[in-house]
């Protein structure tokens, strides 16, 4: 009797299209995928555990390293969670600046996504176009924080420093330039017959499955479910901004592409509003004893100096309790769950990474497709392994 | 047969071979430069002015790389696969006329290495051999990526050869000859070019030719995002270099054949024939690179269904319509 045998193909961890060190074990029947089994752990950093032995302030830089394409979003998630625990009110300027920068971060992350995703499907030039634009955002990061990727610009209670003088002008240059660039991307891809044939109907998932798999962010919205934490559960004054939530009923790779491209335009809208309405005032909350006083004051005032010294050496002591704060990171719901035992270190920090949840659904997305569809699927769920293995 | 004839032929062979190989080397430079331009980069700049010496540097690098033969490969087949790829790629240029016949010392020489009566058949036969090298490389490497790449590419090349053959049949019908020199002569000047008399055949031919040479957007066998590098994943050093050169030699050959079959060969005003020939071939190469810089890659099943369900019927109908008008 002839027995049909499947072939096991190992994709990764050193593979050009797995975005970092994802390893996918594929069981193939010819070129059809019978099973896709993602294996993670090749980029394990132990950030959650490390956080348990760091002062709250000193956890912020490690959060940068999780989703290294969206550092500011991670910072924001952590800061908001701790601020919630502390019950600190954030001054409007800091909130607006945070919105502005996290939306730029969303652009940054989506630009890398569109570039690498298109590269995987064979449109090589897109990568360089997207990275050319991303460079401008990295320049803004450098302007505000001195760092291009691991910015660590947000602090508990606000920002690390005041926004630089030419911040406004530099970001406005981006706003001027980007819409026409996005048009170019869409010219290259949206109606390209090859692009459409590679993405439409590929890696489909039903809205019910998407919900039960815990999809969030653009992936969920590409299943026609209008859920966005910025609207559903606003944080950092998002309720004061006017923007739309793009959705699409396609449930496939193409729908995810369309949703993300529209999201990029919405982000520009939010950034513009944040710049136009940027309030004056403090960039960090004034809450003696829990929030680090601005450095200028610490150098001039006795009390500020004392608090500065105490917070740096002793850390802060949030009340006993636990807190969960989810934010809409570029990839979906990024949640920080922090348990405090009243000491200077978090008793437990748990991160709900969107990438991890989406990776888990890879089998569902790839089953029945071809090997080439696996690539498209991995590209479309837009995962960052630093976040999966945090 | 006399000595002068032999010597002249030998000079021709060496000259054509040298031009072809230099062409291959500079194709890589041109490709990198043009793609860089498309992608708003500079491309190679360091080796020589505008990176003009880059191909030389690349070649030296490839020659001095360690030639790794992985364990468990079928050594004999693994070793000859690059040759089986390289040799046919360079052979088919032999029947392409690149200029009018010239008279030297009272004798007339055709500017073609071999004025073969069945030139087109020869080209089809030789280019088909290239498939074997890919199967051999894919099979002998003992790697799943190579195997999948090799299988894909052989299936692809065989399917597209049919469409290509049918497109060429149209040219044969129009010209009534299998001889490439005759075909060029029949087309004569601008208006007689077969690309104008039967554009469908040209489009079918060119699409098939791109697929046949495994170039973007049909570069599935070496789809690096899926199969790492396809059939030559396990190859290194000059063995890899041979696959590489063969790919470019195939592109140049396709350009040369397309020029001969559809664009009047070396015909053109003002400039000498050889220059016209080179310009036309170069234009095809630029087109290749342009496609690579712009288009995503088709999926394997789409590629096959496009070949069998779209191109083949078009080619068949085109042959029948042309035959109806010619007869």
Interface residues (C-beta under 8 A of the other chain):
Chain A: X7 X9 X15 X16 X17 X31 X118 X119 X120 X121 X122 X123 X124 X125 X128 X129 X132 X188 X189 X192 X194 X195 X197 X198 X370 X371 X372 X373 X374 X375
Chain B: X35 X38 X39 X40 X41 X144 X145 X148 X216 X217 X219 X223 X224 X225 X226 X227 X228 X292 X293 X294 X295 X296 X297 X298 X299 X300 X301 X302
